[in-house]
Amino acid sequence: MKTSAKLVLSSLISCLALAGCGSDSDETIAPIVDQCSARGQVENFYAYMQENYLWNEDMPTNVNPGNYNNIYDLLEALVVPEDRYSFILTEDEYQSRFVDAEYAGFGFSSRLTLDDRVFINYVYANSPAEIAGMKRSDELTHINGESVQTLIQQGRYQDALGGAETGVSVELTWQDVDGVSFTDVLTKEIVETNTVLATERFLIDGKEVGYYVLNSFINRTGDDLNSAYDQLVGVDELVIDLRYNGGGLTRYANQASTQAAGDTVIGEVFTKYLFNANNSDSNFIEQFQLYDGIEQLNLNRVYVLTTGASCSSSELIINSLDPFVDVIVVGQPTCGKPVGQIPELLCDKRAFVVNFETVNAIDEGRYYDGLAPNCSAEDILVGDWGDENDPMLQAAAYHMTYGQCQPTATSLSNKGSVKALNERQLDAKQHPTKLPDLWRQEH
């Protein structure tokens, strides 16, 4: 089955995303009897992988779809070793997180340290967690009076936080970086996932510096970006914080990039999308454009903060801007995802299977080991977003001031140094490469 009709270029360009975008064509996988039965889904999915998977020629040849009862297990059997990114959502999950941009919970994301401590990475606006006063860098210490460390060690941590449904109430105890403790009963509600977590302006070495934290690329991101750039008009420098951004809709990576660089890049090649040999007639070039954007800063240099959790569309911002403006990456190597997915509707599921790769205007891509930072800095929790002791922000500020990376490790205040010692090493699982794994850190 040829899929070029399905991957109509105009549909790809105008839809909500690549790396998270559905085709509007009415061509579907060849029907079989009872195609939405478990067996029908397996057979349809196997045919889809053979035709559309980017690495279809490298898939195992000894996989018999008749031996699998569901498409989740079949996907795991078919993916090639370099594919750490393909996944499947239920249609409800897709609609909730990508389209409606919400979930039932308290509204915070956490990180787990190797010594079984839990710290808050970020809090969503107007969520029960924010209303209770919880903020980035706080440590969650007790749930319903029981120690978090004990709950983790006994395998009861997730259950203690309650099910993912509204009305669930749990008593949480947390403490801030100064050791002040708080206890409150939080009740799960529908949390709207604002994609820009913070927007600030700083004065560094006599320059106005804009800073915003972009956490994901979903349907509401276009409006969130507009709100951020409205607050940053007139800045001399820009820092885009992508440290936990696992990717999503590539049109908003384009919008964020274009609003930053403006006239320097508009109309130039943003990204080239390359499909497998079966679908090479669907290859196309996307230009830099504002999409939903309005304000543009027209900067010729952009700082980007990254960790191993910065994936996909986050990396696209760096790679696509690099041929045209000075991109200074600060932090840690990115996750390494120079590929993307067009979600395929299969009955009550969406298959996010890798089916294209991306390269920039000068054909650079394939950074499967991640994009290396220009200046290294650790992601250490020292306070809320924009805290002056944040090692990543300090490293960016140093480079702005002196034109080079810091010669030694970031110098923290006493409060930051104590916190850094307490953080120790993050569990390796804290750098997910699939969006569902990132969402599982949110409660």
Salt bridges, closest charged atoms under 4 A:
GLU43 OE2 - ARG39 NH1 3.90
GLU91 OE1 - ARG350 NE 2.63
ASP115 OD2 - ARG424 NH1 3.17
ASP138 OD1 - LYS135 NZ 3.62
GLU139 OE1 - ARG117 NH2 2.74
GLU146 OE1 - ARG156 NH2 2.77
GLU192 OE1 - ARG220 NH1 3.81
GLU208 OE1 - ARG201 NE 3.40
ASP224 OD2 - ARG220 NE 2.88
GLU237 OE2 - LYS207 NZ 3.39
GLU237 OE2 - ARG301 NH2 2.35
ASP241 OD2 - ARG243 NH2 2.87
ASP292 OD1 - ARG251 NH2 3.57
GLU344 OE1 - LYS6 NZ 2.67
ASP348 OD1 - LYS349 NZ 2.97
GLU357 OE2 - ARG366 NH2 2.90
ASP363 OD1 - LYS272 NZ 2.79
ASP379 OD2 - ARG111 NH2 2.39
ASP379 OD1 - ARG136 NH2 3.47
ASP379 OD1 - ARG243 NH1 2.84
ASP390 OD2 - ARG243 NH2 2.77
GLU423 OE1 - ARG111 NH1 3.72
ASP427 OD2 - LYS429 NZ 2.87
ASP437 OD1 - ARG440 NH1 2.32
GLU442 OE1 - ARG97 NH2 2.73
